[in-house]
Amino acid sequence: MISAIPTTTFTVVISRGQSRNPEKRGIEQAIADTIGAIDGVDVLVIPHLYDLPKSSESYKKLSAVEGDIVVASWIYGRAAHWVLDRNGIGGQFGEVQLGQSADEDEPSDVPESISEEAAPVDRVTDLNPRPDRNIHCIDLKISTDVSAFIAEIRRIVGAETNPRETSLPIIGGKIVQVDETTSRRWYPVIDFSRCTNCMECVDFCLFGVYGVDYGENILVEQPDNCRKGCPACSRVCPENAIIFPQHKAPAIAGAEVEGDEGFKIDLSVLFGAPASGDDPIATAARERDEQLLLAGRDVVGIDDQLAKRQMDAKSQPKDGLDRLIDSLDDFDL
C-alpha cells in the first residue's frame, strides 16, 4: 500500500528527463537537494511524467497531494499541465515568471474592434472546472542555470518568509524518489482550456486513439494506439488544443502562443510543415496517409471533411492581423 505524502503548503515535483544526460541529472539533483531543505515543502522525484501510465506509483503518490504543486520537467509548461490533468492531477494554471519576457505581462493592445470579432465559445474547462489549487509548471529546457530554477521555486513557495530553512542533509523522507521502469511513449494530450468538444479529432484519427467519456467529452481513450511521430491530428484541430509534448515544432509540443491569431503566423514553420508550401490540412492528410500505409491500410488523402475545413478557412473574412500582414506586404522591404 502506498502511503500518502503529508499535506503541506507545496509539493515540488521533479520530473526526470528521458535520457541519462549527466547535466540534466545534475540540474534535477541540485533542485531536489536545495528545495528539499525548505521547511514545509515536500519534494517528489519521478520518471518522465509523459511516459508514466496513470496506474504508476508516481501518479498514485501525486493523487494523494491536495495542496498546490510545482512541477519542474523537460517539456513545455503548458504540455506538463495537461499531461498531469489527463492522469487525474488537475488544478488551475499557477503563475511562472521564469522564461517570460517583460511584455508578456502587459495588457493586450489589440483594439476592441478586432478582439470582439470572435464570438464567445464554451471550452471544456468552462463546463467542467478544474480543482481550486494551483499547479505551477516550470520548463527545465529554458536555462542551464540551476540557480534560476531554484530562485523561481523559492519565489513560488514563498521560501523567503520561512526562517527555518536549513542546508543540513534531509532526513526522514523529505525527498521522496520513485524509481520505476518506463518506456518512451507518443500520444496526444488535450488542452481542455482550448478544446470546444467539436470532435473533429475523433473523425480525423483512424487509429482509435480518441473517444468520449460518460459526459460526452472528448478524451484520449487509447493513447498507445497513436502512431509514433505522427502529429497530424494537432494540425486539423480548429482550436490548436492538441499537444504532442515530444514534437520538434514548439506550437505542437505545447509552447505558449498567444490566442488563435498567433497560429496564423508562418504556419509552415510554426507547425513543422515541409518547405513545399503545403498548408497544415494538406500536411496532416499526408502524415495520416503515411501511417495508414505503414499499417497496411488504404490511404484516404484529403477527404470531404478536410476539404470543407480548407474551404471554410479560405472563405473567412480577414481579421485585424491579416490586414496588418497585408499592409506589411505592401512595403518594399
Helices and strands as residue ranges (DSSP letters): E 10-15, H 22-35, E 41-46, H 57-63, E 68-73, H 77-86, E 92-93, G 102-105, H 112-115, H 124-127, E 134-139, G 140-142, H 146-157, G 159-161, E 175-177, E 189-190, H 200-204, E 210-212, E 218-220, G 223-225, H 232-236, E 242-243, H 250-253, G 260-264, H 267-270, H 280-294, H 304-315, H 320-329
